[in-house]
Amino acid sequence: MTDQLVPRIQLNDGLSIPQLGFGVFKVDPGETERIVSDALEIGYRHLDTARIYGNEEGVGRAIAASGIPRQELYITTKLWNDDQGDAATVQAAFDASLERLGLDYVDLYLIHWPTPARDRYVETWRAFEQLRDSARTRSIGVSNFLAHHLERLIGETGVVPAVDQIELHPYHQQPETAAFAEQQGIAIEAWGPLGQGKYPLFEIPEVTAAATAHGVTPAQVVIRWHLQRGHIVFPKSNRRERMAENFDVFGFELTNDEVAAITGLEREGRVSAHPDEVD
């Protein structure tokens, strides 16, 4: 299987992004090269990392060893909270990420959290504009921004993020933020797309019934639900067989009723930190 099956989402800056990728959140730095190499061999071409994950170097080594042409890959990394600030501070952090990745540019650079207590995300966003203009990142976006953070960011700078990467899974779909993003033409990326194992998602009847109907696993059903809802999604696994299963989601399609049933599971069931409380 290859990434040719993976649809691309058109971004508001005129570029596009593969809708299915591979995330390395909480992947052991010592195991990252092997795990990412497995993902690339399976067919993933969209990789999502971050400075705070501590594994940019491993991602970079896997990319270098793969022999895959750079233009066939889509690489995202993120600015950590401590590095928010003026242009010089942001530039230094960005340069360090590029060095660790061993790349000349990334496809997408994100502000990892709004950290409203620091109140530096607007200033940081202006520095991101400069990075984009330098072409060392093709697109710029944010992560964990709620509607009110986005509204302020756009209102004070006039520059709309290409994406917002947020916690999103059947129990926590963030309808207010998703609706504002859609209104502004911001693509939604779903992190924790399978709920991080923090509730019995794969035992819920709406999910298991669809899995039985299509002869696939509950995890494949949920990933397919994300894709059909228009989310960009990158499930994470350390196991090669699970990575392959997560990538094998293009041979079936959920019915409208199945999509609606899973969407109906929304219950504001956040499983991670609230963006207004992270500093």
N, C-alpha and C positions, 0 to 999 in steps of 0.2 A: 504494500500500500504506500502511496506517496502523498505529498501535500497538495497535489493537483486536485484532490477531491475537496480540499478545504475551501469553503467560500471566503471571499474577502468583503470586508465592510468598508464602504466609502466614508472617509473622514471629512470633516468640514473644512480642512485645509487643502483639499484636492488630492490627498494621498489615500492609500488604502492599507488595511491591516488584515492579516489572516484571522478568521473568526475563532479558530481553535488553536491553542498553543500549550506550552508546557511551563508550569511554574515551579520554582525551586525554594519557596518559603519553607524554612526549617529543614532544608536538606543539609546534612552534615558536610561542612567544607571539604573534609577529607574524602568524601564519597561523591562529591559533585561532578567531577570530571567523568567518572564511570557512568553515573546515572544520566547525565546530560548526553553523553555519547550514545547510550542506549536509546534515548528519546530521539536523537537525530537519525539513528539507524532505522528506527521504526517509521520515521517519516515526518516527525514534527519539524517545523522550520521557524516557529514563533516561540521565543524564549523570554521569560519574564523573571528578572532578578531585582536586587536592590542592594544598596551599600550596606544597610543594616543586617542583611542576611549573612554577610561575611563569606559569601561564596562566589563573588564576581570572578575571582581568579580561576576557580574551577570551571566556571562556565566558559571563560576565555580559552582555557586549555582545550576543552572539548571542541570548541569551534575551530581552533587552529588545527587540531588533529583530524577533524572530520574531512577536510579537503573540499567541503561544500563551498562554492563561490559565495562571497559575502553578499552579493546582491540577491541571493536566493533565501537569505535569512532575514528575520525580523527580530530585533533585539531591543528589549526595554530594560531600563534600570531606573532607580529612584533616588532622589535627594533626601537624606535623613534630616530629622528635625533640628539637630544641632547645627546643621550647615545652612539653615535658612538665614537670609540677610541680604547684604548689598551685593552688587555685581561681582566684586572681587572674591567674596566669600563663596558665592555660588559657583563661580568659574573654577576656583581651586578644587572644590568638591567634585565638580563634573570632570575636570582633568584627571583627578585621581581615579575616578570610576573607569574612565576610558583606558587609563594605563593598566588597571587591574584586569580589564576585559581584553586588553591587547587589540583594541579596535581604534580606527580613525574617526568613527562616528557611531551613534546609536540611532535607531529608528524612532524611538519614543523615550522622552525623559519626563518623569512625573515628580511633582511635589508629593511626598509620601503621606503626610498628614497636614491638616490645616493648622494644628496647634494654636488655637485662638488665644490662649493665655500669653503666648509670645508675641502675637499680633505682628507677624512679619511675612505672612504669606502673600500680601499684595506686593510688597517690595521685592520679594523673591520671584514673583511672577514676572515682574518687569525685567529681572535678570534673565529669566527663562526666554523672554522674547529676544534678547540679544543672542543667546545660544542658538535659537532657531535661525535667526538671521545670518549667523555664521556658518550654517549648514552642517554643524557638527552634531546636531540632533535634527532629524527630519521633521518630527512633530513634537509638540509639548502638550502636557496634560496634567491632571491632578489625580490624587487617590484619597479616598475617604472624605471627600468634600460633600457636605449636605447642601440642600437647596439654598440655604441662606448664605453659606460660604461662597457658593458659585455666583449668587446674585451680587454680592459685594465685589467679588473679583472682577466680574464683567463690568459692573457699574463704574468701578474706579479706573480700569485700564482699557476698556473697550475691546479686549482680546478674549475670545471665547476658547476655552480649552478644547482640544481635539477629543479627549476622552476623560471620563471619570471612572476610576477603578474603585469599586465599593464592595463591601460584604453583601453578597446576594445569593440566596438559595431559597427553596420553596417556603420555608418558615419566615424568611425575612427578605422581602422583595423591595423594600424602600420605595413605595409607589410615589411619594411626594418628590423625592430626589430624581427618580427615573422620569417622571412626567416633566419636571423642569428641564432636565437634560434633553429630552426629546424636543421640547419647545425651542431650545437653543441650538439644536443640531449637534449635541455632544453625545458621542458613542459611549455606551455603558459596558465596562468590563466587570465581570463577576469574579471576585476572589472568594475563597471558601465555597465554591459552587456546590459542593456536596455536603455542606454543613459541618465540615471538619470532624465528622463522627460524633458530634456532641448531642445528637438526638437520633432516634431510630428511623431515619429517613427511608432506609431500604426495606422497612417493614410496613410502611404506610400503605393501606389498600389501594389508594389512587395510583401509587407508583408500582406496586407489585402486580396489579391487574394489567397495566400497560406492558410491563415486562413479559408477563405470560402471553399476552395477546400477540406480541411481536417476536417472541422467542429470543429475548435479549436479557441482559441483567438489569437490575434496578438502577445501578450506576449509569449504565448506558442510556436508560430512559431519562434520567435527570439531566445528563449532558445534552441529550437531544432536545429536551424541553428548553434549555437555555438557548440553544442554537435557533430553535423555531421562534423564540421570543425576541431574537435579534441581539442577544448578548454576545460579547466576546468572552470566551471562557478558556481558562487554562487549569484543568485539574492537575493535581500533583500526586505522584506515587514514586516510591523508591523501587518498586518491583516491576521488572520488564514486562511480565505478562499482564499486569494491571495497566501499565502504560499503553500497551497494544490494544487492550480492551477499550480503554478510554478514547483511543483514536479511531476505533472501528464503529463509528456512529453514523455512517452515511449510507447504509444499506437498508434503512427503514425510516419511516416518517410517522410521527404521532398524529392521531386524528385531532380535529379541532376540539372535540369533547375531551379527549385525554389531556390536551394542553390546558384547557379550561379547568379541568378537575385538579391538576397539580397547581395551577395558579391560585385556585381557591383555597390552598393550604396556608396562605399568608396569615401570620398571627403576631407580627412584630417580634419575632423570636431571634433577636440578635444574640450571637454566640461569642462575640469578641467585644473589644472596647468601644465606647461611644466616642465619635470623633470630636465632640466638644470637650471631652475630658482627657484626651491624650496630649501630653506635653513632651 
